[in-house]
Amino acid sequence: MSSDILGNLKKAILDYDPDASAECARRAVESGINPAEILSALTDAIREIGEGFSSGELFLPDLVGAADALSSATPIVEAEIARTGAKTERMGTVVIGTVFGDIHTIGKTMVATLLQAEGFTVHDVGINVTAEQFVDAIRTHKPDILAMSALMTMTAPEQRKVINSLETEGLRDSVKIMVGGGAITQEFADGVGADGYDPTAPGAAKLARKLMGK
């Protein structure tokens, strides 16, 4: 029974069907399946999408569609974990967002999806995120990694502002910082004091594992 439910959940992700993924996640919770097993099924599905994307067999619309389906199911499982106090083994926790003044979301979504495929818990705080909002997210979620995106040259300095704000608030040493986006280079990343940079979404996911020592 549980294998059928989890199989249907995985299929809903692979079919890019957010309604079905939410319904399957609810059914899994109601059936008493361990939340860790539900998360494992979600991770297996999104990892399959991520591998297809990395190999060139799948494309951006596939990744975005899978991300939408995943985002419909994940909150249901996370709510059950919070309710039951269930323990789950995860790679680590990431807060990700696009900096203030920048409303580009595709690159961020790609990285967030691939991070989830690697087993990270990801809190996507969205686009046009101020330094203060990033600081609040660090306090709230206590992530291992902060990942920031900036596509435009004019918004890239916001990444430095966020890092400076974390230093001012005494939070900088509590989190590893990854930066990326079309406006970012390795030289820029080094200059603002980031812990890592990669120009590609698959590379960013691998970088996160490296920062966690995995």
N, C-alpha and C positions, 0 to 999 in steps of 0.2 A: 504493500500500500504506500509506504513512505517513499519507496524508490520510484513509484509511478508519479507521485506528486512532485518530487524533486526533478524527475525527468521532464515533466511538463513545464516546470519553472525554468529549467535550463533552455528548453525549446522556445519558450516565450521570449527569452533574451536573444536567442539566435534568430528569431523571427522578427525582432525589433518591434515587439508588440507590448506597449506599456500597460494597456488594460489587462491583458492576459497575465503579464508578469505580476501585477499587483494582486490579481485574484488568486494566482497560484501561491504567492507569498502568504496571503491571508489563510488560504486553505492549509498550507504547511504549518503555520502557527496554530491554527485551530485543531489540527490533528496531533498536536503535541510533539512535533519533530524538534529535536534539539536545535536551537538557533545556530549553533556552530555548524551543524550539517547543512542548514539552509544557506548560510553565508558561503560555505564551501561550494555548494552548487552554483551560486551566483558567480563566485570567483572563477570556477572552472569555465563557465560560459563566457565571461568577459575576457578571460585569458585566451580562449579560442579565437575570439574576435581580434584581440590584440596581436596574436601571432599571425593571423591572416593579413592584418594591416601591415605589420612589419615586413612580411614576405612579399607584399605587393599583390596578394590574391584578393584582398578586400581594399576598399577605398574610404575616403572621408565620410560619405553618406552612411556607410555601414557602421563606422565607428560612432557617429552621432546618433544613429538610430538605436544602437545597442546601449549607448549611454542613457538615452531617454527611457528605455525599458528598465535599465538597472535602477535609475533614480526613482522609478515608481515602486519598485520592490524593496529597496534597501531601508527606507524609513520604517516600514512595517516590521522588518526583522529587528532593527535597532530598538524600536519601541518594546518589543518582546524581551530583548536582552535587558533593557533597563527595568522592565517589570519583574523579571524573574531573577535578575542578578547573575545570569548565566555567564560563565567565563569563556572567552573565545581567544584563540591564539591568532594574532595578527602581526604583520611585519612591522607596523608602527602607525603613527597618526600624522596626517599632513593637512595643513590649512593651505588652500590655494585660492588665488584671486588675481584679477587684472587691476592694475593700479589706477589711482584717481586720474580722471581726464581721458581715460582710454576705455572704450566700450566694446572692444573686440573680444569675442568669446570662443571662437572655434579652436584656436591653439590651446587655450586653457582647458577646454572640454576634452580635447584629445589627450592631454597630459593626465588630467584627472581620471579618465577612463582607464588609461594604461597603468596608472598607479594602483587603481583598484584591482586590475588584473594581476599585479604583483603581490597583492595581499595587504595593501595599505588601507586603513580607514581614512577616507578623504572627506574633509569639510570644505565644500566649495562656497566661498563667501561672495562670489559673483564678480561683476565688473564695476569699474568706476569706484573702487574701494579706497577710502582715505587712509592715511597713516594711522589715525586714531581708531578706525574700524579694524585695521589689521591688529593693532595692539590689543583691542578688546577681544578679538578672536583668539589671540594667543593666550590671553588670560582665561577665557572660557573653555577652550578645547585642550589646552596644554599639549600642543603637538610636538612631535619630534622634529618635524621639518615644516618650514614655511616656504611655499613656492609662489613666486610673483612673476606675472607676465606683463610686458609692455611692448606693444607693436610699433608705436610711433616714437620717433626721436624726441619729440617734445615732452613725452610722458615718462621717458626712461629715468630722468632724475628723481621721480617719485619713489623709485626703489631705494635710492640713497636716503631719502627722507624717512621712509619706513624703518630702515636699519638704524638711522640716527635716533628715531623715536624709541625703538626698542632698547637702545643703549641708555637713553635718558631715563627710561622706566625700569632699568635694571633687569631687563628680560633677554638681552641679546645672547647671553651665554646659555640660556635654557633651550635654545632652538637652533637647528642647522638651517641655513638659508640658501635656497636655490633661486636663481633668476634666469629668465629666458624671454623669448619673444623676438620679433623681427628687428627691433631696435638695439638689441643687446649683443655684445661681443665678449669674448673672454677678457680682453683688456678692461672693458667697462666693469665686468663682474669683479675682477681683481681690485679695481679702483674703489668700488663701493664697499668692499669687505665681505662679499658673499662667500659662502663655503663651496659653491659649485655652480657650473653653467654647462648647458648643452644646447646646441641649436635645433635639435629634433625632439619630437615627443617620445619616440621609443628610447632615445638616448637619455632623456630626462628621467624616465622610469628606472632605467638601469642605474643612473646616478643616485637616485634616492636609495636604492638598495646598497650602493657603495657607501653612502653617508651613514647608513645604519650598520655598516660593518658586515653586510650579508653577501 
